[in-house]
C-alpha cells in the first residue's frame, strides 16, 4: 500500500499492470461496470493478524463503499494469486482520507469499517 513501505505513487506502473492482469484473467466474467471501477484501484497482498490479506486501494470513499457491497466477487483471489489454499479469503477495501492520510478500510472478515494509519494496525506484521 502507499506509505513508507511502498514506492511513490507516481512509480506504481508495475502494480497497476498486475492489477489489470488480475482483472483480465480472474474477473473476466464479472459485470462490466465492476471491472471498470476496479481498473481505478490497485491490488496488493499484505499480512494482517499473521494472515495474508488481499488489499484493494480505492481512489475514494465512493468507490470503496460501492465495492464493499460486492465482496463475494473477491473471494478466492488470494488463492488465485498465491496457490495457498490454507489462507483466508480476507479482503480490505481501502481509501485514504485526504485530511489526515489515514486509511479507512472495509474488512470482509468483520464486515465493518476500521481506520488504519499507513494501512498498518497494531496487529499487522511484516515479512522480513
DRENKOLZA-633856 format. One record per residue: y, x, z of N, C-alpha, C in turn; residue number from 1; residue in three letters. Coordinates in pm, whole numbers, plus 50000, padded with zeros to 5 digits. Atoms other than C-alpha are relative to their C-alpha. Layout:
<firos>
firo npy:Y | npx:X | npz:Z | capy:Y | capx:X | capz:Z | cpy:Y | cpx:X | cpz:Z | seq:NUM | type:ALA
...
</firos>
This chain:
<firos>
firo npy:49883 | npx:50083 | npz:50000 | capy:50000 | capx:50000 | capz:50000 | cpy:50123 | cpx:50087 | cpz:50000 | seq:1 | type:UNK
firo npy:49875 | npx:49927 | npz:50000 | capy:50358 | capx:50100 | capz:49972 | cpy:50031 | cpx:50048 | cpz:50140 | seq:2 | type:UNK
firo npy:49967 | npx:49943 | npz:49870 | capy:50474 | capx:50320 | capz:50253 | cpy:49971 | cpx:50148 | cpz:49998 | seq:3 | type:UNK
firo npy:50018 | npx:49855 | npz:49988 | capy:50415 | capx:50669 | capz:50381 | cpy:49868 | cpx:50048 | cpz:49940 | seq:4 | type:UNK
firo npy:50132 | npx:49959 | npz:50046 | capy:50051 | capx:50671 | capz:50268 | cpy:49980 | cpx:49987 | cpz:49849 | seq:5 | type:UNK
firo npy:50018 | npx:50025 | npz:50143 | capy:50110 | capx:50581 | capz:49902 | cpy:50112 | cpx:50064 | cpz:49919 | seq:6 | type:UNK
firo npy:49895 | npx:49945 | npz:50087 | capy:50305 | capx:50716 | capz:49604 | cpy:50123 | cpx:49909 | cpz:49998 | seq:7 | type:UNK
firo npy:49878 | npx:50079 | npz:50014 | capy:50657 | capx:50600 | capz:49539 | cpy:49976 | cpx:49881 | cpz:49908 | seq:8 | type:UNK
firo npy:50017 | npx:50120 | npz:50081 | capy:50685 | capx:50251 | capz:49387 | cpy:50013 | cpx:50028 | cpz:49851 | seq:9 | type:UNK
firo npy:49978 | npx:49972 | npz:50141 | capy:50810 | capx:50395 | capz:49058 | cpy:49884 | cpx:50076 | cpz:49936 | seq:10 | type:UNK
firo npy:50109 | npx:49919 | npz:50050 | capy:50496 | capx:50608 | capz:49026 | cpy:49865 | cpx:49935 | cpz:50029 | seq:11 | type:UNK
firo npy:50122 | npx:50073 | npz:49969 | capy:50227 | capx:50341 | capz:49059 | cpy:49932 | cpx:49949 | cpz:49873 | seq:12 | type:UNK
firo npy:50057 | npx:50043 | npz:50127 | capy:50118 | capx:50319 | capz:48695 | cpy:49848 | cpx:49993 | cpz:50005 | seq:13 | type:UNK
firo npy:50145 | npx:50000 | npz:49992 | capy:49756 | capx:50407 | capz:48772 | cpy:49950 | cpx:49877 | cpz:50077 | seq:14 | type:UNK
firo npy:50040 | npx:50116 | npz:49922 | capy:49728 | capx:50141 | capz:49043 | cpy:50019 | cpx:49871 | cpz:49920 | seq:15 | type:UNK
firo npy:49975 | npx:50119 | npz:50080 | capy:49882 | capx:49884 | capz:48810 | cpy:49898 | cpx:49988 | cpz:49888 | seq:16 | type:UNK
firo npy:50102 | npx:50003 | npz:50106 | capy:49641 | capx:49980 | capz:48530 | cpy:49866 | cpx:49954 | cpz:50054 | seq:17 | type:UNK
firo npy:50127 | npx:50042 | npz:49940 | capy:49344 | capx:49943 | capz:48763 | cpy:50003 | cpx:49853 | cpz:50038 | seq:18 | type:UNK
firo npy:49986 | npx:50143 | npz:49968 | capy:49475 | capx:49606 | capz:48881 | cpy:49977 | cpx:49917 | cpz:49875 | seq:19 | type:UNK
firo npy:50017 | npx:50075 | npz:50125 | capy:49499 | capx:49486 | capz:48521 | cpy:49855 | cpx:50003 | cpz:49954 | seq:20 | type:UNK
firo npy:50141 | npx:49988 | npz:50039 | capy:49145 | capx:49614 | capz:48454 | cpy:49913 | cpx:49906 | cpz:50083 | seq:21 | type:UNK
firo npy:50075 | npx:50090 | npz:49913 | capy:49009 | capx:49423 | capz:48753 | cpy:50023 | cpx:49855 | cpz:49957 | seq:22 | type:UNK
firo npy:49969 | npx:50135 | npz:50045 | capy:49186 | capx:49108 | capz:48636 | cpy:49924 | cpx:49969 | cpz:49871 | seq:23 | type:UNK
firo npy:50068 | npx:50021 | npz:50128 | capy:49044 | capx:49150 | capz:48286 | cpy:49849 | cpx:49989 | cpz:50016 | seq:24 | type:UNK
firo npy:50146 | npx:49996 | npz:49987 | capy:48687 | capx:49229 | capz:48399 | cpy:49944 | cpx:49897 | cpz:50099 | seq:25 | type:UNK
firo npy:50058 | npx:50083 | npz:49896 | capy:48633 | capx:49035 | capz:48720 | cpy:50054 | cpx:49857 | cpz:49999 | seq:26 | type:UNK
firo npy:49936 | npx:50132 | npz:49993 | capy:48877 | capx:48744 | capz:48689 | cpy:50021 | cpx:49938 | cpz:49864 | seq:27 | type:UNK
firo npy:49979 | npx:50049 | npz:50137 | capy:48843 | capx:48679 | capz:48315 | cpy:49974 | cpx:49852 | cpz:49985 | seq:28 | type:UNK
firo npy:50033 | npx:50141 | npz:50013 | capy:48703 | capx:48331 | capz:48373 | cpy:50081 | cpx:49910 | cpz:50092 | seq:29 | type:UNK
firo npy:49916 | npx:50083 | npz:49914 | capy:48970 | capx:48213 | capz:48616 | cpy:50112 | cpx:49938 | cpz:49917 | seq:30 | type:UNK
firo npy:49892 | npx:50070 | npz:50068 | capy:49262 | capx:47992 | capz:48527 | cpy:50109 | cpx:50097 | cpz:49951 | seq:31 | type:UNK
firo npy:49898 | npx:49913 | npz:50060 | capy:49532 | capx:48144 | capz:48303 | cpy:50121 | cpx:50021 | cpz:50090 | seq:32 | type:UNK
firo npy:49883 | npx:49985 | npz:49914 | capy:49816 | capx:48075 | capz:48549 | cpy:49970 | cpx:50097 | cpz:50113 | seq:33 | type:UNK
firo npy:50037 | npx:49911 | npz:49891 | capy:49623 | capx:48259 | capz:48820 | cpy:49999 | cpx:50146 | cpz:49953 | seq:34 | type:UNK
firo npy:49999 | npx:49864 | npz:50054 | capy:49567 | capx:48566 | capz:48602 | cpy:50144 | cpx:50048 | cpz:49978 | seq:35 | type:UNK
firo npy:49860 | npx:49963 | npz:50025 | capy:49937 | capx:48563 | capz:48506 | cpy:50071 | cpx:50037 | cpz:50130 | seq:36 | type:UNK
firo npy:49934 | npx:49972 | npz:49872 | capy:50051 | capx:48552 | capz:48868 | cpy:49944 | cpx:50128 | cpz:50062 | seq:37 | type:UNK
firo npy:50061 | npx:49878 | npz:49946 | capy:49803 | capx:48826 | capz:48967 | cpy:50050 | cpx:50125 | cpz:49929 | seq:38 | type:UNK
firo npy:49947 | npx:49884 | npz:50074 | capy:49947 | capx:49055 | capz:48698 | cpy:50132 | cpx:50049 | cpz:50059 | seq:39 | type:UNK
firo npy:49877 | npx:49959 | npz:49931 | capy:50265 | capx:49064 | capz:48909 | cpy:49968 | cpx:50079 | cpz:50128 | seq:40 | type:UNK
firo npy:50043 | npx:49941 | npz:49873 | capy:50064 | capx:49207 | capz:49201 | cpy:49935 | cpx:50136 | cpz:49976 | seq:41 | type:UNK
firo npy:50073 | npx:49874 | npz:50003 | capy:49899 | capx:49538 | capz:49283 | cpy:49884 | cpx:49989 | cpz:50098 | seq:42 | type:UNK
firo npy:50120 | npx:50006 | npz:49917 | capy:49544 | capx:49557 | capz:49419 | cpy:49973 | cpx:50137 | cpz:50060 | seq:43 | type:UNK
firo npy:50045 | npx:49875 | npz:49939 | capy:49417 | capx:49819 | capz:49660 | cpy:49892 | cpx:49968 | cpz:50103 | seq:44 | type:UNK
firo npy:50096 | npx:50012 | npz:49891 | capy:49143 | capx:49878 | capz:49914 | cpy:50055 | cpx:50075 | cpz:50119 | seq:45 | type:UNK
firo npy:49957 | npx:49934 | npz:49877 | capy:49220 | capx:49965 | capz:50274 | cpy:49892 | cpx:49977 | cpz:50104 | seq:46 | type:UNK
firo npy:50090 | npx:50026 | npz:49888 | capy:49041 | capx:49974 | capz:50606 | cpy:50082 | cpx:49942 | cpz:50113 | seq:47 | type:UNK
firo npy:49935 | npx:50066 | npz:49888 | capy:49140 | capx:49742 | capz:50886 | cpy:49889 | cpx:49956 | cpz:50095 | seq:48 | type:UNK
firo npy:50104 | npx:50030 | npz:49902 | capy:48940 | capx:49698 | capz:51203 | cpy:49868 | cpx:50067 | cpz:49963 | seq:49 | type:UNK
firo npy:50119 | npx:49924 | npz:50036 | capy:48696 | capx:49956 | capz:51064 | cpy:49921 | cpx:49945 | cpz:49883 | seq:50 | type:UNK
firo npy:50069 | npx:50059 | npz:50114 | capy:48603 | capx:49742 | capz:50763 | cpy:50089 | cpx:50006 | cpz:49877 | seq:51 | type:UNK
firo npy:49918 | npx:50001 | npz:50121 | capy:48711 | capx:49753 | capz:50400 | cpy:50070 | cpx:49866 | cpz:49983 | seq:52 | type:UNK
firo npy:49919 | npx:50119 | npz:50022 | capy:48984 | capx:49507 | capz:50314 | cpy:50057 | cpx:50009 | cpz:49859 | seq:53 | type:UNK
firo npy:49940 | npx:50009 | npz:50131 | capy:49093 | capx:49400 | capz:49968 | cpy:50144 | cpx:49955 | cpz:50020 | seq:54 | type:UNK
firo npy:49858 | npx:50028 | npz:49978 | capy:49475 | capx:49407 | capz:49966 | cpy:50065 | cpx:49963 | cpz:49867 | seq:55 | type:UNK
firo npy:49924 | npx:50041 | npz:50117 | capy:49688 | capx:49219 | capz:49717 | cpy:50148 | cpx:50005 | cpz:50038 | seq:56 | type:UNK
firo npy:49856 | npx:49988 | npz:49976 | capy:50053 | capx:49332 | capz:49723 | cpy:50070 | cpx:49904 | cpz:49904 | seq:57 | type:UNK
firo npy:49930 | npx:50099 | npz:50081 | capy:50259 | capx:49039 | capz:49601 | cpy:50149 | cpx:50035 | cpz:49992 | seq:58 | type:UNK
firo npy:49859 | npx:49965 | npz:50015 | capy:50614 | capx:49070 | capz:49469 | cpy:50093 | cpx:49924 | cpz:50094 | seq:59 | type:UNK
firo npy:49914 | npx:50079 | npz:49912 | capy:50747 | capx:48799 | capz:49701 | cpy:49917 | cpx:49897 | cpz:50078 | seq:60 | type:UNK
firo npy:50066 | npx:50097 | npz:49914 | capy:50666 | capx:48530 | capz:49955 | cpy:49940 | cpx:49884 | cpz:49920 | seq:61 | type:UNK
firo npy:50049 | npx:50114 | npz:50077 | capy:50626 | capx:48252 | capz:49697 | cpy:49864 | cpx:50030 | cpz:49935 | seq:62 | type:UNK
firo npy:50127 | npx:49961 | npz:50063 | capy:50350 | capx:48439 | capz:49511 | cpy:49890 | cpx:50012 | cpz:50106 | seq:63 | type:UNK
firo npy:50100 | npx:49983 | npz:49894 | capy:50170 | capx:48533 | capz:49835 | cpy:49954 | cpx:49865 | cpz:50054 | seq:64 | type:UNK
firo npy:50037 | npx:50131 | npz:49946 | capy:50180 | capx:48176 | capz:49965 | cpy:49918 | cpx:49920 | cpz:49899 | seq:65 | type:UNK
firo npy:50078 | npx:50071 | npz:50101 | capy:50055 | capx:48035 | capz:49636 | cpy:49858 | cpx:50054 | cpz:49991 | seq:66 | type:UNK
firo npy:50133 | npx:49939 | npz:50006 | capy:49766 | capx:48283 | capz:49626 | cpy:49919 | cpx:49972 | cpz:50126 | seq:67 | type:UNK
firo npy:50072 | npx:50025 | npz:49874 | capy:49680 | capx:48211 | capz:49991 | cpy:49924 | cpx:49867 | cpz:49994 | seq:68 | type:UNK
firo npy:50072 | npx:50126 | npz:50018 | capy:49564 | capx:47867 | capz:49872 | cpy:49880 | cpx:50013 | cpz:49907 | seq:69 | type:UNK
firo npy:50109 | npx:49976 | npz:50096 | capy:49317 | capx:48023 | capz:49624 | cpy:49910 | cpx:50113 | cpz:50045 | seq:70 | type:UNK
firo npy:50072 | npx:49883 | npz:49949 | capy:49129 | capx:48266 | capz:49848 | cpy:49856 | cpx:50009 | cpz:49953 | seq:71 | type:UNK
firo npy:50139 | npx:49992 | npz:50048 | capy:48783 | capx:48174 | capz:49718 | cpy:49990 | cpx:50083 | cpz:49874 | seq:72 | type:UNK
firo npy:49998 | npx:49919 | npz:50121 | capy:48882 | capx:48346 | capz:49394 | cpy:49973 | cpx:50146 | cpz:50030 | seq:73 | type:UNK
firo npy:50008 | npx:49858 | npz:49968 | capy:48889 | capx:48681 | capz:49572 | cpy:49872 | cpx:50038 | cpz:50073 | seq:74 | type:UNK
firo npy:50127 | npx:49969 | npz:49933 | capy:48553 | capx:48653 | capz:49749 | cpy:49915 | cpx:50086 | cpz:49908 | seq:75 | type:UNK
firo npy:50089 | npx:49916 | npz:50079 | capy:48329 | capx:48931 | capz:49632 | cpy:50066 | cpx:50114 | cpz:49925 | seq:76 | type:UNK
firo npy:49936 | npx:49890 | npz:50074 | capy:48592 | capx:49161 | capz:49480 | cpy:49972 | cpx:50134 | cpz:50067 | seq:77 | type:UNK
firo npy:50033 | npx:49874 | npz:49932 | capy:48525 | capx:49424 | capz:49749 | cpy:49861 | cpx:50045 | cpz:49957 | seq:78 | type:UNK
firo npy:50134 | npx:49965 | npz:50048 | capy:48158 | capx:49411 | capz:49645 | cpy:50007 | cpx:50054 | cpz:49858 | seq:79 | type:UNK
firo npy:49985 | npx:49961 | npz:50140 | capy:48259 | capx:49438 | capz:49280 | cpy:50055 | cpx:50143 | cpz:49989 | seq:80 | type:UNK
firo npy:49935 | npx:49870 | npz:50007 | capy:48474 | capx:49745 | capz:49349 | cpy:49920 | cpx:50112 | cpz:50063 | seq:81 | type:UNK
firo npy:50064 | npx:49895 | npz:49923 | capy:48254 | capx:49931 | capz:49594 | cpy:49848 | cpx:49998 | cpz:49994 | seq:82 | type:UNK
firo npy:50145 | npx:50018 | npz:49997 | capy:47897 | capx:49805 | capz:49542 | cpy:49946 | cpx:50006 | cpz:50142 | seq:83 | type:UNK
firo npy:50041 | npx:50000 | npz:49860 | capy:47885 | capx:49779 | capz:49922 | cpy:49978 | cpx:49856 | cpz:50043 | seq:84 | type:UNK
firo npy:50030 | npx:50138 | npz:49968 | capy:47708 | capx:49453 | capz:49993 | cpy:49998 | cpx:49972 | cpz:50149 | seq:85 | type:UNK
firo npy:49994 | npx:50019 | npz:49856 | capy:47730 | capx:49511 | capz:50369 | cpy:50143 | cpx:49978 | cpz:50047 | seq:86 | type:UNK
firo npy:49861 | npx:50014 | npz:49958 | capy:48109 | capx:49496 | capz:50370 | cpy:50042 | cpx:49853 | cpz:49996 | seq:87 | type:UNK
firo npy:49950 | npx:50138 | npz:49998 | capy:48312 | capx:49184 | capz:50432 | cpy:50076 | cpx:49971 | cpz:49872 | seq:88 | type:UNK
firo npy:49918 | npx:50037 | npz:50115 | capy:48500 | capx:48993 | capz:50168 | cpy:50142 | cpx:49967 | cpz:50045 | seq:89 | type:UNK
firo npy:49867 | npx:50022 | npz:49942 | capy:48818 | capx:49006 | capz:50376 | cpy:50109 | cpx:50042 | cpz:49902 | seq:90 | type:UNK
firo npy:49887 | npx:49973 | npz:50088 | capy:49140 | capx:48990 | capz:50177 | cpy:50130 | cpx:49980 | cpz:50077 | seq:91 | type:UNK
firo npy:49864 | npx:50017 | npz:49949 | capy:49502 | capx:49041 | capz:50278 | cpy:50090 | cpx:49975 | cpz:49881 | seq:92 | type:UNK
firo npy:49900 | npx:50032 | npz:50103 | capy:49765 | capx:48874 | capz:50059 | cpy:50135 | cpx:50027 | cpz:50063 | seq:93 | type:UNK
firo npy:49882 | npx:49950 | npz:49930 | capy:50088 | capx:49054 | capz:50144 | cpy:50125 | cpx:50002 | cpz:49913 | seq:94 | type:UNK
firo npy:49869 | npx:49977 | npz:50062 | capy:50456 | capx:49062 | capz:50060 | cpy:50086 | cpx:50072 | cpz:50102 | seq:95 | type:UNK
firo npy:49915 | npx:49922 | npz:49911 | capy:50724 | capx:49289 | capz:50203 | cpy:50130 | cpx:49928 | cpz:50025 | seq:96 | type:UNK
firo npy:49873 | npx:50060 | npz:49961 | capy:51016 | capx:49144 | capz:50395 | cpy:50113 | cpx:50093 | cpz:49960 | seq:97 | type:UNK
firo npy:49890 | npx:49915 | npz:50043 | capy:51340 | capx:49271 | capz:50245 | cpy:50090 | cpx:50040 | cpz:50115 | seq:98 | type:UNK
firo npy:49911 | npx:49971 | npz:49887 | capy:51527 | capx:49259 | capz:50576 | cpy:49959 | cpx:50125 | cpz:50077 | seq:99 | type:UNK
firo npy:50042 | npx:49891 | npz:49911 | capy:51319 | capx:49497 | capz:50784 | cpy:49885 | cpx:50083 | cpz:49945 | seq:100 | type:UNK
firo npy:50106 | npx:49920 | npz:50061 | capy:51048 | capx:49628 | capz:50550 | cpy:49861 | cpx:49976 | cpz:50054 | seq:101 | type:UNK
firo npy:50134 | npx:50030 | npz:49950 | capy:50759 | capx:49478 | capz:50746 | cpy:49923 | cpx:49920 | cpz:49894 | seq:102 | type:UNK
firo npy:50088 | npx:50073 | npz:50092 | capy:50463 | capx:49331 | capz:50560 | cpy:49953 | cpx:49873 | cpz:50068 | seq:103 | type:UNK
firo npy:50056 | npx:50127 | npz:49955 | capy:50369 | capx:48966 | capz:50603 | cpy:49873 | cpx:49979 | cpz:49920 | seq:104 | type:UNK
firo npy:50129 | npx:50008 | npz:50067 | capy:50001 | capx:48920 | capz:50525 | cpy:49921 | cpx:49878 | cpz:50044 | seq:105 | type:UNK
firo npy:50094 | npx:50106 | npz:49973 | capy:49770 | capx:48624 | capz:50499 | cpy:49862 | cpx:50063 | cpz:50006 | seq:106 | type:UNK
firo npy:50132 | npx:49941 | npz:49977 | capy:49433 | capx:48731 | capz:50640 | cpy:49896 | cpx:49892 | cpz:49978 | seq:107 | type:UNK
firo npy:50100 | npx:50102 | npz:50031 | capy:49140 | capx:48542 | capz:50489 | cpy:49896 | cpx:49986 | cpz:50110 | seq:108 | type:UNK
firo npy:50095 | npx:50013 | npz:49888 | capy:48925 | capx:48615 | capz:50798 | cpy:50049 | cpx:49900 | cpz:50104 | seq:109 | type:UNK
firo npy:49945 | npx:50088 | npz:49897 | capy:49158 | capx:48435 | capz:51036 | cpy:50072 | cpx:49879 | cpz:49941 | seq:110 | type:UNK
firo npy:49926 | npx:50105 | npz:50072 | capy:49324 | capx:48212 | capz:50773 | cpy:50138 | cpx:49978 | cpz:50064 | seq:111 | type:UNK
firo npy:49868 | npx:50007 | npz:49939 | capy:49658 | capx:48295 | capz:50932 | cpy:50086 | cpx:50116 | cpz:49949 | seq:112 | type:UNK
firo npy:49903 | npx:49899 | npz:50040 | capy:49972 | capx:48498 | capz:50863 | cpy:50026 | cpx:50093 | cpz:50116 | seq:113 | type:UNK
firo npy:49965 | npx:49902 | npz:49897 | capy:50049 | capx:48819 | capz:51052 | cpy:50096 | cpx:50101 | cpz:49941 | seq:114 | type:UNK
firo npy:49907 | npx:49896 | npz:50043 | capy:50317 | capx:49085 | capz:51036 | cpy:49942 | cpx:50136 | cpz:50032 | seq:115 | type:UNK
firo npy:50047 | npx:49863 | npz:49983 | capy:50224 | capx:49449 | capz:50989 | cpy:50111 | cpx:50094 | cpz:49956 | seq:116 | type:UNK
firo npy:49901 | npx:49901 | npz:50043 | capy:50461 | capx:49745 | capz:50982 | cpy:49929 | cpx:50103 | cpz:49914 | seq:117 | type:UNK
firo npy:50061 | npx:49908 | npz:50096 | capy:50383 | capx:49970 | capz:50685 | cpy:49856 | cpx:49962 | cpz:49968 | seq:118 | type:UNK
firo npy:50133 | npx:50054 | npz:50024 | capy:50079 | capx:49749 | capz:50635 | cpy:49895 | cpx:50069 | cpz:50085 | seq:119 | type:UNK
firo npy:50094 | npx:49941 | npz:49905 | capy:49915 | capx:49901 | capz:50939 | cpy:50013 | cpx:49921 | cpz:50129 | seq:120 | type:UNK
firo npy:49994 | npx:50063 | npz:49869 | capy:49825 | capx:49744 | capz:51267 | cpy:49941 | cpx:50098 | cpz:50101 | seq:121 | type:UNK
firo npy:50054 | npx:49909 | npz:49897 | capy:49715 | capx:49896 | capz:51595 | cpy:49851 | cpx:50023 | cpz:49980 | seq:122 | type:UNK
firo npy:50144 | npx:49983 | npz:50020 | capy:49355 | capx:49846 | capz:51488 | cpy:49967 | cpx:50060 | cpz:49865 | seq:123 | type:UNK
firo npy:50026 | npx:49942 | npz:50132 | capy:49397 | capx:49996 | capz:51143 | cpy:49951 | cpx:50143 | cpz:50018 | seq:124 | type:UNK
firo npy:50048 | npx:49862 | npz:49998 | capy:49209 | capx:50317 | capz:51074 | cpy:50012 | cpx:50058 | cpz:49862 | seq:125 | type:UNK
firo npy:49992 | npx:49934 | npz:50129 | capy:49235 | capx:50572 | capz:50800 | cpy:49883 | cpx:50093 | cpz:49984 | seq:126 | type:UNK
firo npy:50106 | npx:49905 | npz:50027 | capy:48970 | capx:50778 | capz:50633 | cpy:50063 | cpx:50137 | cpz:49989 | seq:127 | type:UNK
firo npy:49936 | npx:49871 | npz:50004 | capy:49039 | capx:51143 | capz:50677 | cpy:49908 | cpx:50115 | cpz:50003 | seq:128 | type:UNK
</firos>
